[in-house]
Amino acid sequence: MDMNETPILVCKQLTKRFDDKVALNGLDMALYPGMVVGLLGQNGAGKSTLMRCALGIMQASSGSIEVLETPVEQMTSEIKTQIGYVPQQPFGYEGFSVSKALDLHRSFYPEWDRSLEAEWLQRFDLDPKQQVQRLSVGQRQSLALIMAMAYRPKLLILDEPVASLDPIARRKFMADLFELAIESGSCVLFSSHITSDLERVASHLALIKQGELVIFKEIDELREQVKLLKLDDSATLPIELNVLHQNGNNVLVDNYQLQQFEGLISANSLNLEQLFMELHS
């Protein structure tokens, strides 16, 4: 990915309120072609709200959000055909066969890739003659993924996309997601509670806590710079360290670059599950 390229999705001080509840609080984020951004956070942290704002389904209370250099409230039909979205709950098409549902959906997208459609039908073992209403929940989710990806959108937004898939299908899908994003010059924003999936395919992690973007880093940088420090009572943290969470003498910090200072006992790396648990302990 080239950071000199034009970003596909840009959030600036994005804030969303529901009465007296702040769902998103001053969020800044820019997504570029080739990024696969894993969105992690507790239920109610603001993940789905962010996605709905990016899609123009929900209007921000303040701040701005742009897709392909266009404010979401001004998106044209042409720009909307460059966005793919898979919600947590698959949509309808009851009364259609898989083939007829794809025929209808395909008619809205001039850039539809028939070979990609055929490849993914085979990958997910979907029978084109099968009636949609007779598909399992996981099969419907697979069909929704094909419908969102076969026209190679520039921005692909996936809300818990693989939660209903069996482990084999989930692994196959996640293995191809990163490659597809790079090949198509698109970016992907996907939420998942399965941290192993995030670690496997995400190029970046965006961690939201209570509506605030706590971490937004490349996965490799996160492994190197986010550490759990164990300190003694004499320790004074260097000012360049960003404290994410503190529990007694255990301090979770960002921007750690092998700094040595008085009172430091140890600096330990964390996997994503450990990071998530530590941040919410």
C-alpha positions in Angstrom: 0.0 0.0 0.0 1.2 3.5 -0.9 0.3 6.2 1.6 0.9 8.8 -1.1 -2.3 7.4 -2.8 -5.6 9.0 -2.3 -7.4 7.5 0.7 -10.6 5.6 0.1 -12.2 6.3 3.4 -11.5 9.3 5.6 -13.0 10.1 9.0 -12.3 13.4 10.6 -13.4 14.0 14.2 -16.3 11.7 13.5 -18.8 11.9 16.4 -22.2 10.2 16.7 -24.6 10.7 19.6 -27.8 9.0 20.5 -29.6 11.3 22.9 -27.2 11.4 25.9 -25.0 8.5 24.7 -21.9 9.1 22.7 -21.4 6.1 20.3 -18.4 7.6 18.5 -16.2 10.4 19.9 -13.9 12.4 17.7 -12.7 9.5 15.6 -9.9 10.1 13.0 -9.0 7.4 10.5 -7.8 7.1 6.9 -8.0 3.9 4.9 -5.9 3.5 1.7 -6.0 1.0 -1.2 -4.7 -2.4 -0.1 -5.5 -2.0 3.6 -7.3 -4.8 5.4 -8.4 -3.2 8.7 -9.7 -5.4 11.5 -12.1 -3.6 13.7 -12.1 -4.8 17.3 -14.1 -3.8 20.3 -16.7 -4.9 22.8 -20.4 -5.0 21.9 -21.6 -1.4 22.0 -18.2 0.1 21.5 -19.2 1.8 18.2 -18.1 -0.6 15.5 -21.4 -1.0 13.7 -22.1 2.7 14.1 -18.8 3.5 12.4 -19.7 1.2 9.5 -23.2 2.6 9.1 -21.9 6.2 9.1 -19.3 5.1 6.4 -22.2 3.7 4.3 -24.3 6.8 4.7 -27.0 4.8 6.4 -26.5 6.9 9.6 -25.7 10.6 9.7 -22.9 11.8 12.0 -23.7 14.2 14.7 -20.5 16.2 13.9 -17.2 15.8 12.1 -17.0 14.4 8.6 -16.6 11.2 6.7 -15.7 10.8 3.0 -15.7 7.9 0.6 -13.6 8.2 -2.6 -13.1 11.9 -1.9 -16.9 12.5 -1.6 -18.8 13.3 1.6 -21.1 10.4 2.3 -24.2 12.6 2.2 -23.3 13.5 -1.4 -22.5 10.0 -2.7 -23.8 9.4 -6.2 -25.2 6.1 -7.5 -21.8 5.5 -9.3 -19.9 5.8 -6.0 -22.3 3.6 -4.2 -21.7 0.8 -6.8 -18.0 0.9 -5.6 -18.9 0.0 -2.0 -19.6 -3.5 -0.8 -21.4 -4.3 2.4 -22.2 -7.5 4.3 -24.2 -7.0 7.5 -24.3 -9.4 10.4 -27.7 -10.8 9.3 -27.9 -11.9 5.7 -30.6 -10.3 3.6 -33.7 -11.9 1.9 -34.1 -13.2 -1.7 -36.7 -15.7 -0.4 -38.5 -17.2 -3.4 -35.3 -16.9 -5.6 -32.9 -19.6 -6.4 -29.2 -18.8 -5.8 -28.7 -18.4 -9.6 -31.7 -16.1 -10.0 -30.7 -14.0 -6.9 -27.3 -13.5 -8.4 -28.8 -12.6 -11.8 -30.8 -9.8 -10.2 -28.0 -8.6 -8.0 -25.5 -8.7 -10.9 -27.8 -6.4 -13.0 -27.0 -3.4 -10.7 -23.2 -3.7 -11.1 -21.6 -3.2 -14.6 -18.1 -4.2 -13.2 -19.4 -7.6 -12.0 -16.7 -10.4 -12.3 -18.5 -13.6 -13.5 -15.3 -15.7 -13.0 -15.0 -14.5 -9.4 -18.6 -15.3 -8.8 -18.2 -18.8 -10.2 -15.0 -19.4 -8.2 -16.6 -18.4 -4.9 -19.8 -20.4 -5.6 -17.5 -23.4 -5.8 -15.4 -22.4 -2.9 -18.5 -22.1 -0.6 -20.1 -25.2 -2.2 -23.3 -23.3 -3.1 -25.7 -25.0 -5.6 -27.0 -22.4 -8.0 -30.3 -24.3 -8.2 -30.9 -24.3 -4.5 -33.6 -22.0 -3.1 -32.3 -19.2 -1.0 -34.9 -19.8 1.8 -33.6 -23.3 2.1 -30.0 -22.3 2.7 -28.5 -22.5 6.1 -27.5 -19.3 7.9 -23.9 -19.9 7.0 -24.8 -20.5 3.3 -26.8 -17.3 3.2 -23.8 -15.5 4.6 -21.6 -17.0 2.0 -24.0 -15.8 -0.7 -24.0 -12.3 0.8 -20.2 -12.3 0.7 -20.2 -13.2 -3.0 -22.8 -10.5 -3.8 -20.6 -8.0 -2.0 -17.3 -9.0 -3.6 -18.0 -10.1 -7.1 -18.0 -6.5 -8.5 -14.7 -5.8 -6.8 -15.7 -2.8 -4.8 -13.1 -0.1 -3.8 -14.4 -0.2 -0.3 -15.6 -3.4 1.3 -17.3 -3.2 4.7 -17.9 -6.5 6.5 -19.8 -6.6 9.9 -18.9 -9.9 11.5 -18.7 -11.5 8.0 -17.6 -15.0 9.0 -19.5 -15.5 12.3 -21.9 -18.0 10.7 -19.4 -19.9 8.6 -17.9 -23.2 9.7 -14.2 -23.1 10.5 -13.0 -24.5 7.2 -15.1 -22.0 5.1 -14.1 -19.2 7.4 -10.4 -19.9 7.0 -10.7 -20.2 3.3 -12.5 -16.9 3.1 -10.1 -15.0 5.4 -7.1 -16.4 3.5 -8.3 -14.8 0.3 -9.6 -11.5 1.7 -6.1 -9.9 1.9 -5.1 -11.1 -1.6 -8.4 -9.8 -3.1 -8.0 -6.4 -1.6 -4.4 -6.0 -2.9 -5.3 -7.4 -6.3 -8.4 -5.1 -6.7 -6.8 -2.0 -5.3 -9.5 -1.9 -2.7 -9.6 -1.5 1.1 -11.5 -3.7 3.6 -12.9 -2.7 6.9 -14.2 -5.7 8.8 -15.2 -6.4 12.4 -14.7 -9.7 14.1 -14.7 -11.1 17.7 -12.4 -13.9 16.4 -9.0 -12.4 17.2 -7.1 -15.2 15.4 -8.9 -14.2 12.1 -7.8 -10.6 12.7 -4.2 -11.7 13.3 -4.2 -13.9 10.2 -5.3 -11.5 7.6 -5.5 -7.9 8.8 -2.8 -5.5 7.8 -4.0 -3.0 10.4 -5.9 -3.1 13.7 -8.4 -0.5 14.7 -9.4 -1.0 18.3 -12.4 1.0 19.6 -13.3 1.4 23.3 -16.4 3.3 24.4 -16.6 5.1 21.1 -13.0 6.2 20.9 -10.3 4.9 18.6 -7.7 3.7 21.1 -5.3 2.0 18.6 -4.9 2.3 14.9 -1.7 0.6 13.8 -0.2 -1.8 11.4 -0.3 -5.3 12.9 3.5 -5.6 12.8 4.0 -2.2 14.5 1.4 -3.2 17.1 3.4 -6.3 18.0 6.6 -4.3 18.4 5.2 -1.1 20.1 2.3 -2.1 22.3 3.7 -3.7 25.5 2.5 -4.6 28.9 5.1 -3.1 31.3 5.6 -4.3 34.8 6.9 -1.5 37.0 8.0 -1.1 40.6 6.8 1.8 42.7 9.7 4.1 41.8 9.0 4.1 38.0 8.3 7.2 36.0 7.2 6.6 32.5 8.9 8.4 29.6 6.7 11.1 28.2 6.7 9.5 24.7 4.9 6.4 25.9 1.1 6.5 25.4 -0.6 4.8 28.4 -3.6 2.8 27.2 -4.6 1.2 30.5 -3.2 0.8 34.0 -3.9 -1.8 36.6 -1.7 -1.3 39.6 2.0 -1.7 38.5 1.0 -3.3 35.2 0.8 -0.6 32.5 -0.3 -1.2 28.9 1.5 1.3 26.7 1.9 2.2 23.0 4.9 3.6 21.2 7.3 1.4 23.2 10.7 1.3 21.4 12.9 -0.6 23.8 13.2 2.4 26.2 15.0 1.6 29.4 14.1 3.6 32.5 14.3 3.3 36.2 11.6 1.1 37.7 11.0 -1.0 34.6 10.9 -4.7 35.6 9.8 -6.2 32.3 8.1 -5.4 28.9 6.0 -8.1 27.4 4.4 -8.6 24.0 0.7 -9.5 23.8 -1.3 -11.3 21.1 -4.6 -9.6 20.2 -6.7 -11.6 22.6 -4.4 -10.8 25.5 -4.4 -7.1 24.4 -8.1 -7.0 24.3 -8.5 -8.6 27.7 -5.8 -6.4 29.2 -7.4 -3.2 27.8 -10.8 -4.1 29.3 -9.7 -5.5 32.6 
